[in-house]
Amino acid sequence: MGKYQLDSKGKAAVTKFHEKQKPAKLDKKQRLEKIRAEYLKKKQTDK
């Protein structure tokens, strides 16, 4: 086994870090859909 053992919380943090470092390779349609969903979610919470 490795020297450093991560619990599930640590593994989630590492995964999140690596996802941020990885360049986004989404096509334009997926990116627009994601932005639209975030906008609608934000708009609902503002009410």
C-alpha positions as CSV (number, residue, x, y, z in Angstrom):
1,M,0.0,0.0,0.0
2,G,1.0,3.6,-0.5
3,K,2.5,5.8,2.2
4,Y,-0.5,8.2,2.2
5,Q,-4.0,6.9,2.5
6,L,-7.0,9.1,1.7
7,D,-10.4,8.8,3.1
8,S,-13.5,9.3,0.9
9,K,-13.5,13.1,1.7
10,G,-9.8,13.4,0.6
11,K,-10.4,11.4,-2.5
12,A,-13.3,13.7,-3.5
13,A,-11.0,16.7,-3.0
14,V,-8.3,15.2,-5.2
15,T,-10.8,14.4,-7.9
16,K,-12.3,17.9,-7.8
17,F,-8.8,19.4,-8.1
18,H,-7.8,17.3,-11.1
19,E,-11.1,18.1,-12.8
20,K,-10.4,21.8,-12.5
21,Q,-6.8,21.3,-13.8
22,K,-8.0,19.3,-16.8
23,P,-8.8,21.5,-19.9
24,A,-12.5,21.5,-20.7
25,K,-13.1,19.6,-23.9
26,L,-16.8,20.1,-24.4
27,D,-18.3,21.0,-27.7
28,K,-20.1,24.3,-28.1
29,K,-23.6,22.9,-27.7
30,Q,-22.7,21.2,-24.4
31,R,-21.0,24.3,-23.1
32,L,-24.0,26.5,-23.9
33,E,-26.4,24.0,-22.3
34,K,-24.3,24.1,-19.1
35,I,-24.2,27.9,-19.0
36,R,-28.0,28.0,-19.6
37,A,-28.7,25.6,-16.7
38,E,-26.5,27.6,-14.3
39,Y,-28.2,30.8,-15.4
40,L,-31.7,29.4,-14.8
41,K,-30.7,28.0,-11.4
42,K,-29.3,31.3,-10.4
43,K,-32.3,33.2,-11.6
44,Q,-34.6,30.9,-9.6
45,T,-32.6,31.5,-6.4
46,D,-32.8,35.3,-6.9
47,K,-36.6,35.4,-6.7
